[in-house]
Amino acid sequence: VLPDSATKINSKAFRGCSALEFVCGNGVTEIGASAFELSSITSLYFPELTTIGNKAFSECSQLTTIAMPKLQKVGSYAFQKTPELIEVNFESVLEIGGSAFAESGVKSIGLPNVTVVDMNAFSSCENLVSVSMPKLTELSIGVFKNCTALKTVDMNLLTKIGSNSFRNTGLEKFFGRFVESVGNYAFAESSFLAEAILPMATSTGSNAFDDCSELQVVMLPSLVELNN
């Protein structure tokens, strides 16, 4: 337990601490890069935390519980390779960095206020089933690539789907009411995808639906440019 006067945990402060299990810091607002990387920490409680640095909890193989009610920004690779981390529910988070949760064990994601999700943020999360990001308008490159169990997506305001965003996922249907552009290989290799309805899409990138072996219905009534 850290004193209330501690407002920042510096970079690599507890990196590789193999006996560390629990950390609580009531006054901490910022955690630096690699602060707990490769440690054995299992649970976290930071009620005032707003910013997590790059790789802060990367490869924390025993991390299961996170309580950070005021968190706003998650750095790149912050929770990468955390196989025991099951749920990600951050009410106040606005920004998720690149590969922040890549290869983690997360099964569900609830980010009601997030507006920026960087490339590969949740890539290769093989247990991920459901995602809710109702305010997100642009999906970066490879965000859910290789999330083979992904079935449910709530992102009703999306206007742009980046390359490889849903490549090799378990999606069966996709409805993008406001999506205007679809990137290269966006849904490629999603072998369960049967229906894609994109009424506002004006362009699709190369191989957008490549190798979608179950695809039966595609609605693109506003399409101007169709590549490959």
Disulfide bonds with the S-S distance in Angstrom:
none
